[in-house]
């Protein structure tokens, strides 16, 4: 389902499959940056403006996915990447 999405706020999925030994894999875009949980752990509370900017980008990406019938189901700071 993610491979059908093309949005700057959603990590691209390039391929997926299963190895001969039965392991499942997903090949995804590498995001150079940090997740929000790590940012909070390292720096404490984010400045309001920064937190609101991140939230706006997340809402935009979620709206895009929802319009295409995709529901994330696990939105949390550790699952939100912020690129450098």
N, CA, C and O atoms as a GROMACS GRO file, in nm:
protein
  336
    1UNK      N    1   0.083  -0.120   0.000
    1UNK     CA    2   0.000   0.000   0.000
    1UNK      C    3   0.087   0.126   0.000
    1UNK      O    4   0.056   0.222  -0.070
    2UNK      N    5   0.194   0.126   0.078
    2UNK     CA    6   0.281   0.245   0.085
    2UNK      C    7   0.351   0.273  -0.048
    2UNK      O    8   0.378   0.388  -0.080
    3UNK      N    9   0.380   0.170  -0.124
    3UNK     CA   10   0.450   0.188  -0.251
    3UNK      C   11   0.366   0.269  -0.350
    3UNK      O   12   0.420   0.327  -0.444
    4UNK      N   13   0.235   0.272  -0.331
    4UNK     CA   14   0.147   0.350  -0.420
    4UNK      C   15   0.149   0.498  -0.387
    4UNK      O   16   0.102   0.579  -0.466
    5UNK      N   17   0.203   0.536  -0.271
    5UNK     CA   18   0.202   0.675  -0.228
    5UNK      C   19   0.326   0.748  -0.278
    5UNK      O   20   0.437   0.694  -0.278
    6UNK      N   21   0.307   0.872  -0.321
    6UNK     CA   22   0.417   0.957  -0.364
    6UNK      C   23   0.393   1.096  -0.309
    6UNK      O   24   0.319   1.176  -0.366
    7UNK      N   25   0.458   1.125  -0.196
    7UNK     CA   26   0.438   1.252  -0.126
    7UNK      C   27   0.569   1.286  -0.057
    7UNK      O   28   0.634   1.198  -0.001
    8UNK      N   29   0.609   1.414  -0.058
    8UNK     CA   30   0.737   1.450   0.006
    8UNK      C   31   0.742   1.424   0.156
    8UNK      O   32   0.851   1.417   0.213
    9UNK      N   33   0.627   1.409   0.221
    9UNK     CA   34   0.625   1.383   0.365
    9UNK      C   35   0.609   1.237   0.401
    9UNK      O   36   0.591   1.203   0.518
   10UNK      N   37   0.614   1.150   0.301
   10UNK     CA   38   0.598   1.006   0.325
   10UNK      C   39   0.720   0.934   0.266
   10UNK      O   40   0.754   0.954   0.150
   11UNK      N   41   0.784   0.852   0.347
   11UNK     CA   42   0.901   0.778   0.302
   11UNK      C   43   0.862   0.687   0.186
   11UNK      O   44   0.763   0.614   0.192
   12UNK      N   45   0.942   0.692   0.080
   12UNK     CA   46   0.914   0.611  -0.039
   12UNK      C   47   0.949   0.465  -0.013
   12UNK      O   48   1.048   0.434   0.053
   13UNK      N   49   0.866   0.376  -0.067
   13UNK     CA   50   0.893   0.233  -0.064
   13UNK      C   51   0.931   0.192  -0.205
   13UNK      O   52   0.856   0.215  -0.300
   14UNK      N   53   1.049   0.130  -0.219
   14UNK     CA   54   1.099   0.092  -0.350
   14UNK      C   55   1.070  -0.053  -0.386
   14UNK      O   56   1.049  -0.085  -0.503
   15UNK      N   57   1.067  -0.139  -0.286
   15UNK     CA   58   1.045  -0.281  -0.314
   15UNK      C   59   1.010  -0.352  -0.184
   15UNK      O   60   1.035  -0.299  -0.076
   16UNK      N   61   0.955  -0.468  -0.195
   16UNK     CA   62   0.929  -0.554  -0.080
   16UNK      C   63   0.925  -0.697  -0.129
   16UNK      O   64   0.909  -0.724  -0.248
   17UNK      N   65   0.940  -0.787  -0.036
   17UNK     CA   66   0.936  -0.928  -0.076
   17UNK      C   67   0.968  -1.020   0.039
   17UNK      O   68   0.959  -0.983   0.156
   18UNK      N   69   1.006  -1.140   0.002
   18UNK     CA   70   1.038  -1.243   0.100
   18UNK      C   71   1.161  -1.318   0.051
   18UNK      O   72   1.170  -1.355  -0.066
   19UNK      N   73   1.255  -1.339   0.142
   19UNK     CA   74   1.376  -1.413   0.106
   19UNK      C   75   1.343  -1.561   0.094
   19UNK      O   76   1.235  -1.606   0.134
   20UNK      N   77   1.437  -1.636   0.039
   20UNK     CA   78   1.418  -1.781   0.027
   20UNK      C   79   1.400  -1.848   0.162
   20UNK      O   80   1.335  -1.952   0.173
   21UNK      N   81   1.458  -1.787   0.267
   21UNK     CA   82   1.445  -1.844   0.401
   21UNK      C   83   1.318  -1.798   0.473
   21UNK      O   84   1.293  -1.837   0.587
   22UNK      N   85   1.236  -1.715   0.406
   22UNK     CA   86   1.108  -1.676   0.463
   22UNK      C   87   1.105  -1.540   0.532
   22UNK      O   88   1.000  -1.500   0.582
   23UNK      N   89   1.218  -1.468   0.535
   23UNK     CA   90   1.220  -1.336   0.597
   23UNK      C   91   1.153  -1.234   0.505
   23UNK      O   92   1.180  -1.229   0.385
   24UNK      N   93   1.066  -1.153   0.564
   24UNK     CA   94   1.002  -1.047   0.488
   24UNK      C   95   1.089  -0.923   0.492
   24UNK      O   96   1.155  -0.896   0.592
   25UNK      N   97   1.089  -0.845   0.383
   25UNK     CA   98   1.168  -0.723   0.380
   25UNK      C   99   1.094  -0.614   0.304
   25UNK      O  100   1.009  -0.640   0.219
   26UNK      N  101   1.132  -0.489   0.337
   26UNK     CA  102   1.084  -0.371   0.267
   26UNK      C  103   1.207  -0.284   0.240
   26UNK      O  104   1.284  -0.256   0.332
   27UNK      N  105   1.224  -0.241   0.116
   27UNK     CA  106   1.333  -0.149   0.081
   27UNK      C  107   1.271  -0.010   0.072
   27UNK      O  108   1.185   0.016  -0.011
   28UNK      N  109   1.318   0.079   0.162
   28UNK     CA  110   1.260   0.212   0.174
   28UNK      C  111   1.366   0.319   0.154
   28UNK      O  112   1.486   0.294   0.166
   29UNK      N  113   1.320   0.439   0.124
   29UNK     CA  114   1.404   0.557   0.112
   29UNK      C  115   1.478   0.581   0.244
   29UNK      O  116   1.421   0.566   0.352
   30UNK      N  117   1.605   0.619   0.234
   30UNK     CA  118   1.683   0.656   0.353
   30UNK      C  119   1.656   0.802   0.384
   30UNK      O  120   1.672   0.888   0.298
   31UNK      N  121   1.616   0.831   0.506
   31UNK     CA  122   1.594   0.968   0.550
   31UNK      C  123   1.710   1.006   0.641
   31UNK      O  124   1.727   0.948   0.748
   32UNK      N  125   1.788   1.104   0.598
   32UNK     CA  126   1.898   1.154   0.680
   32UNK      C  127   1.839   1.253   0.779
   32UNK      O  128   1.794   1.361   0.739
   33UNK      N  129   1.838   1.220   0.905
   33UNK     CA  130   1.779   1.308   1.005
   33UNK      C  131   1.758   1.235   1.135
   33UNK      O  132   1.838   1.150   1.174
   34UNK      N  133   1.651   1.270   1.202
   34UNK     CA  134   1.621   1.214   1.334
   34UNK      C  135   1.470   1.200   1.348
   34UNK      O  136   1.393   1.267   1.279
   35UNK      N  137   1.430   1.111   1.437
   35UNK     CA  138   1.287   1.105   1.466
   35UNK      C  139   1.257   1.202   1.581
   35UNK      O  140   1.346   1.242   1.655
   36UNK      N  141   1.132   1.239   1.593
   36UNK     CA  142   1.092   1.340   1.692
   36UNK      C  143   1.117   1.291   1.834
   36UNK      O  144   1.153   1.371   1.921
   37UNK      N  145   1.099   1.162   1.861
   37UNK     CA  146   1.124   1.110   1.996
   37UNK      C  147   1.269   1.132   2.036
   37UNK      O  148   1.298   1.171   2.149
   38UNK      N  149   1.360   1.108   1.943
   38UNK     CA  150   1.503   1.128   1.972
   38UNK      C  151   1.533   1.276   1.991
   38UNK      O  152   1.612   1.313   2.078
   39UNK      N  153   1.470   1.361   1.910
   39UNK     CA  154   1.490   1.506   1.924
   39UNK      C  155   1.448   1.552   2.063
   39UNK      O  156   1.517   1.632   2.126
   40UNK      N  157   1.334   1.503   2.110
   40UNK     CA  158   1.285   1.541   2.243
   40UNK      C  159   1.378   1.487   2.352
   40UNK      O  160   1.408   1.557   2.448
   41UNK      N  161   1.423   1.363   2.336
   41UNK     CA  162   1.513   1.303   2.435
   41UNK      C  163   1.645   1.379   2.444
   41UNK      O  164   1.700   1.395   2.553
   42UNK      N  165   1.695   1.426   2.330
   42UNK     CA  166   1.824   1.494   2.328
   42UNK      C  167   1.816   1.641   2.367
   42UNK      O  168   1.908   1.694   2.428
   43UNK      N  169   1.705   1.709   2.332
   43UNK     CA  170   1.697   1.853   2.348
   43UNK      C  171   1.585   1.900   2.441
   43UNK      O  172   1.574   2.019   2.468
   44UNK      N  173   1.504   1.807   2.488
   44UNK     CA  174   1.390   1.847   2.571
   44UNK      C  175   1.274   1.895   2.485
   44UNK      O  176   1.267   1.866   2.366
   45UNK      N  177   1.185   1.966   2.546
   45UNK     CA  178   1.066   2.015   2.477
   45UNK      C  179   1.103   2.096   2.353
   45UNK      O  180   1.192   2.182   2.359
   46UNK      N  181   1.035   2.068   2.242
   46UNK     CA  182   1.060   2.144   2.119
   46UNK      C  183   0.997   2.283   2.131
   46UNK      O  184   0.897   2.300   2.200
   47UNK      N  185   1.057   2.380   2.064
   47UNK     CA  186   0.996   2.512   2.059
   47UNK      C  187   0.860   2.501   1.990
   47UNK      O  188   0.843   2.422   1.897
   48UNK      N  189   0.765   2.577   2.036
   48UNK     CA  190   0.629   2.570   1.984
   48UNK      C  191   0.625   2.583   1.833
   48UNK      O  192   0.555   2.506   1.767
   49UNK      N  193   0.698   2.677   1.776
   49UNK     CA  194   0.697   2.699   1.631
   49UNK      C  195   0.748   2.576   1.556
   49UNK      O  196   0.693   2.538   1.453
   50UNK      N  197   0.853   2.515   1.609
   50UNK     CA  198   0.909   2.396   1.546
   50UNK      C  199   0.810   2.279   1.554
   50UNK      O  200   0.788   2.208   1.456
   51UNK      N  201   0.752   2.260   1.671
   51UNK     CA  202   0.654   2.152   1.690
   51UNK      C  203   0.534   2.172   1.598
   51UNK      O  204   0.483   2.075   1.541
   52UNK      N  205   0.487   2.296   1.584
   52UNK     CA  206   0.372   2.323   1.498
   52UNK      C  207   0.407   2.300   1.351
   52UNK      O  208   0.323   2.251   1.275
   53UNK      N  209   0.529   2.335   1.310
   53UNK     CA  210   0.571   2.311   1.171
   53UNK      C  211   0.575   2.161   1.141
   53UNK      O  212   0.528   2.117   1.036
   54UNK      N  213   0.631   2.083   1.233
   54UNK     CA  214   0.635   1.937   1.216
   54UNK      C  215   0.493   1.884   1.209
   54UNK      O  216   0.462   1.803   1.121
   55UNK      N  217   0.406   1.928   1.298
   55UNK     CA  218   0.267   1.882   1.302
   55UNK      C  219   0.195   1.914   1.170
   55UNK      O  220   0.119   1.831   1.120
   56UNK      N  221   0.218   2.033   1.115
   56UNK     CA  222   0.154   2.070   0.989
   56UNK      C  223   0.198   1.977   0.876
   56UNK      O  224   0.115   1.935   0.795
   57UNK      N  225   0.327   1.943   0.871
   57UNK     CA  226   0.376   1.852   0.768
   57UNK      C  227   0.318   1.712   0.785
   57UNK      O  228   0.281   1.647   0.688
   58UNK      N  229   0.310   1.666   0.909
   58UNK     CA  230   0.252   1.534   0.937
   58UNK      C  231   0.105   1.531   0.896
   58UNK      O  232   0.060   1.435   0.834
   59UNK      N  233   0.031   1.636   0.930
   59UNK     CA  234  -0.111   1.641   0.893
   59UNK      C  235  -0.129   1.641   0.742
   59UNK      O  236  -0.221   1.577   0.690
   60UNK      N  237  -0.043   1.712   0.670
   60UNK     CA  238  -0.050   1.714   0.525
   60UNK      C  239  -0.026   1.574   0.467
   60UNK      O  240  -0.100   1.530   0.379
   61UNK      N  241   0.076   1.506   0.517
   61UNK     CA  242   0.107   1.371   0.469
   61UNK      C  243  -0.005   1.272   0.504
   61UNK      O  244  -0.041   1.188   0.422
   62UNK      N  245  -0.059   1.284   0.625
   62UNK     CA  246  -0.170   1.195   0.664
   62UNK      C  247  -0.294   1.220   0.580
   62UNK      O  248  -0.363   1.126   0.543
   63UNK      N  249  -0.324   1.346   0.551
   63UNK     CA  250  -0.440   1.378   0.467
   63UNK      C  251  -0.423   1.316   0.329
   63UNK      O  252  -0.517   1.259   0.274
   64UNK      N  253  -0.303   1.326   0.273
   64UNK     CA  254  -0.273   1.265   0.143
   64UNK      C  255  -0.299   1.114   0.148
   64UNK      O  256  -0.365   1.058   0.060
   65UNK      N  257  -0.245   1.048   0.250
   65UNK     CA  258  -0.263   0.904   0.263
   65UNK      C  259  -0.410   0.868   0.284
   65UNK      O  260  -0.460   0.774   0.222
   66UNK      N  261  -0.479   0.942   0.369
   66UNK     CA  262  -0.621   0.914   0.397
   66UNK      C  263  -0.706   0.928   0.271
   66UNK      O  264  -0.799   0.850   0.250
   67UNK      N  265  -0.675   1.028   0.188
   67UNK     CA  266  -0.748   1.046   0.063
   67UNK      C  267  -0.734   0.925  -0.029
   67UNK      O  268  -0.816   0.904  -0.118
   68UNK      N  269  -0.630   0.846  -0.007
   68UNK     CA  270  -0.605   0.727  -0.088
   68UNK      C  271  -0.639   0.598  -0.015
   68UNK      O  272  -0.599   0.490  -0.057
   69UNK      N  273  -0.711   0.611   0.096
   69UNK     CA  274  -0.759   0.494   0.170
   69UNK      C  275  -0.658   0.429   0.262
   69UNK      O  276  -0.680   0.317   0.307
   70UNK      N  277  -0.548   0.499   0.292
   70UNK     CA  278  -0.444   0.443   0.380
   70UNK      C  279  -0.456   0.508   0.517
   70UNK      O  280  -0.459   0.631   0.528
   71UNK      N  281  -0.462   0.425   0.622
   71UNK     CA  282  -0.466   0.472   0.761
   71UNK      C  283  -0.335   0.428   0.828
   71UNK      O  284  -0.298   0.311   0.819
   72UNK      N  285  -0.265   0.520   0.894
   72UNK     CA  286  -0.134   0.489   0.952
   72UNK      C  287  -0.146   0.398   1.074
   72UNK      O  288  -0.079   0.295   1.079
   73UNK      N  289  -0.227   0.432   1.170
   73UNK     CA  290  -0.255   0.355   1.291
   73UNK      C  291  -0.147   0.356   1.400
   73UNK      O  292  -0.166   0.296   1.505
   74UNK      N  293  -0.034   0.423   1.377
   74UNK     CA  294   0.070   0.426   1.481
   74UNK      C  295   0.147   0.558   1.476
   74UNK      O  296   0.270   0.559   1.465
   75UNK      N  297   0.074   0.668   1.484
   75UNK     CA  298   0.138   0.799   1.483
   75UNK      C  299   0.192   0.826   1.623
   75UNK      O  300   0.117   0.831   1.720
   76UNK      N  301   0.323   0.845   1.631
   76UNK     CA  302   0.389   0.877   1.757
   76UNK      C  303   0.522   0.941   1.724
   76UNK      O  304   0.569   0.927   1.611
   77UNK      N  305   0.584   1.010   1.818
   77UNK     CA  306   0.710   1.080   1.789
   77UNK      C  307   0.818   0.992   1.729
   77UNK      O  308   0.893   1.037   1.643
   78UNK      N  309   0.827   0.868   1.772
   78UNK     CA  310   0.932   0.778   1.719
   78UNK      C  311   0.909   0.743   1.572
   78UNK      O  312   1.002   0.699   1.504
   79UNK      N  313   0.788   0.762   1.521
   79UNK     CA  314   0.757   0.730   1.382
   79UNK      C  315   0.750   0.853   1.292
   79UNK      O  316   0.708   0.844   1.177
   80UNK      N  317   0.792   0.967   1.344
   80UNK     CA  318   0.794   1.090   1.264
   80UNK      C  319   0.939   1.130   1.244
   80UNK      O  320   1.010   1.164   1.339
   81UNK      N  321   0.983   1.125   1.118
   81UNK     CA  322   1.121   1.158   1.085
   81UNK      C  323   1.129   1.305   1.041
   81UNK      O  324   1.041   1.356   0.971
   82UNK      N  325   1.236   1.371   1.084
   82UNK     CA  326   1.264   1.507   1.042
   82UNK      C  327   1.401   1.505   0.975
   82UNK      O  328   1.501   1.471   1.038
   83UNK      N  329   1.404   1.540   0.848
   83UNK     CA  330   1.529   1.537   0.771
   83UNK      C  331   1.618   1.655   0.803
   83UNK      O  332   1.572   1.759   0.850
   84UNK      N  333   1.747   1.637   0.777
   84UNK     CA  334   1.843   1.745   0.797
   84UNK      C  335   1.845   1.835   0.677
   84UNK      O  336   1.919   1.933   0.674
   0.00000   0.00000   0.00000
